[in-house]
Amino acid sequence: MSGVTTKMQITRQSEYAIRTIIELANAAKGELVTTKTISQHQEIPEVFLKKTIQLLTNAGLITTQRGTKGGVRLAVPAMDIFIADIITAVEGKLAINVCLSTVYECPNKSVCRVRDILGRAQAAMLAELSRESIADLVTLRAEKC
């Protein structure tokens, strides 16, 4: 079991990634937003933000453009991005227990009763994190303001 990790807690980097995507979703369609602007608006350290942006870019959720008029923008419409997508981009495939991880073959898999319960809990969590798109969140926030 050594070397296999699972994460139940959403890390600060995932939180930063969610806030970054929301910031970009609030920008005019196709508008490039500088990392400095995101950093200031979302109170994310710029050095940490750059690492987060790299992960989001690798996942295909955002694109970057270099240069004096460069910046970051969504690569996918906000209505097609969900919290589960963002967390997966940063953390990798989510598993609430090592027995549900795709990289671990549990020797008790065929007889374990707890695995089924954990599997249902994981499916419910992923369903909830995939229920509302980032566009939905942005719209809800705008309506409340």
C-alpha positions in Angstrom: 0.0 0.0 0.0 3.0 2.3 0.3 3.3 4.9 -2.4 -0.5 5.1 -3.0 -2.2 8.1 -1.7 -5.8 9.3 -1.6 -7.0 12.8 -0.8 -10.3 13.5 0.9 -9.6 17.2 1.7 -9.6 19.7 -1.1 -6.2 21.4 -1.1 -5.5 25.1 -1.1 -4.3 24.7 -4.7 -7.7 23.2 -5.8 -9.3 26.2 -4.0 -7.1 28.6 -5.9 -7.9 26.8 -9.2 -11.6 27.1 -8.6 -11.3 30.8 -7.8 -9.1 31.3 -10.9 -11.7 29.6 -13.2 -14.5 31.7 -11.6 -12.5 34.9 -12.2 -12.0 33.9 -15.8 -15.6 33.0 -16.2 -16.5 36.5 -15.0 -14.3 38.1 -17.7 -15.8 39.1 -21.0 -15.9 36.2 -23.4 -12.5 35.6 -24.9 -10.9 38.4 -22.8 -7.3 37.7 -21.6 -6.8 38.3 -17.9 -3.3 38.8 -16.5 -2.0 36.6 -13.7 -1.4 39.8 -11.8 -5.1 40.7 -12.0 -6.2 37.2 -11.0 -3.7 37.3 -8.1 -4.9 40.6 -6.9 -8.7 40.0 -7.3 -8.5 36.5 -5.7 -5.7 37.2 -3.2 -3.7 34.3 -4.5 0.1 34.5 -4.3 1.3 35.0 -7.9 4.0 32.4 -7.7 1.5 29.8 -6.5 -1.0 31.0 -9.2 1.4 30.3 -12.0 1.8 26.7 -10.9 -2.0 26.4 -10.7 -2.4 27.9 -14.1 0.0 25.3 -15.5 -2.1 22.5 -14.1 -5.3 24.0 -15.5 -3.6 24.5 -18.9 -2.4 20.9 -19.0 -6.0 19.8 -18.3 -7.3 21.9 -21.2 -9.5 24.1 -19.1 -7.6 27.3 -19.8 -5.2 28.7 -22.4 -2.4 31.2 -22.0 -1.0 33.7 -24.3 2.5 35.2 -23.7 3.6 38.7 -24.4 2.8 42.2 -23.3 -0.8 41.8 -24.2 -0.9 38.2 -22.9 -2.8 36.6 -20.2 -5.1 33.7 -19.5 -8.6 32.7 -20.6 -11.0 29.8 -20.5 -10.4 27.2 -23.2 -13.8 25.6 -22.5 -17.1 27.4 -22.1 -17.9 28.0 -18.4 -21.1 26.0 -18.8 -18.9 22.9 -19.6 -16.7 23.2 -16.6 -17.6 21.7 -13.2 -15.9 21.8 -9.8 -15.1 18.1 -10.2 -13.2 18.9 -13.4 -11.1 21.5 -11.7 -10.3 19.4 -8.7 -9.3 16.5 -10.9 -7.1 18.8 -13.0 -5.2 19.7 -9.8 -5.4 16.6 -7.6 -5.8 13.8 -10.2 -8.6 11.3 -10.1 -10.5 11.6 -6.9 -10.8 8.6 -4.6 -12.1 8.9 -1.0 -10.2 5.8 0.0 -7.2 3.9 -1.4 -9.5 0.9 -2.2 -11.3 3.0 -4.7 -8.1 4.3 -6.4 -7.5 3.0 -9.9 -3.8 2.6 -9.1 -4.3 0.2 -6.2 -5.6 -3.4 -6.4 -7.1 -4.2 -3.0 -6.7 -7.8 -2.0 -10.0 -7.7 -0.1 -12.0 -6.2 -3.1 -14.2 -9.3 -3.7 -15.2 -9.7 0.0 -15.2 -6.2 1.4 -18.6 -4.8 2.4 -17.2 -1.3 3.2 -15.9 -0.8 -0.4 -19.5 -0.8 -1.8 -20.5 1.9 0.7 -17.5 4.0 0.0 -18.0 3.6 -3.7 -21.6 4.9 -3.4 -20.4 7.8 -1.2 -17.7 8.7 -3.8 -20.2 8.5 -6.7 -22.5 10.8 -4.8 -19.7 13.3 -4.0 -18.6 13.4 -7.7 -22.2 13.8 -8.8 -22.7 16.7 -6.5 -19.4 18.3 -7.7 -20.6 17.9 -11.2 -24.2 19.2 -10.7 -23.7 22.9 -11.4 -21.4 24.4 -13.9 -19.1 27.3 -13.3 -21.5 29.3 -15.5 -24.3 28.4 -13.1 -22.2 29.6 -10.1 -21.3 32.9 -11.8 -24.9 33.5 -12.7 -26.1 32.7 -9.1 -23.5 35.0 -7.6 -24.5 37.8 -10.0 -28.2 37.3 -9.1 -27.4 37.5 -5.4 -25.4 40.7 -5.8 
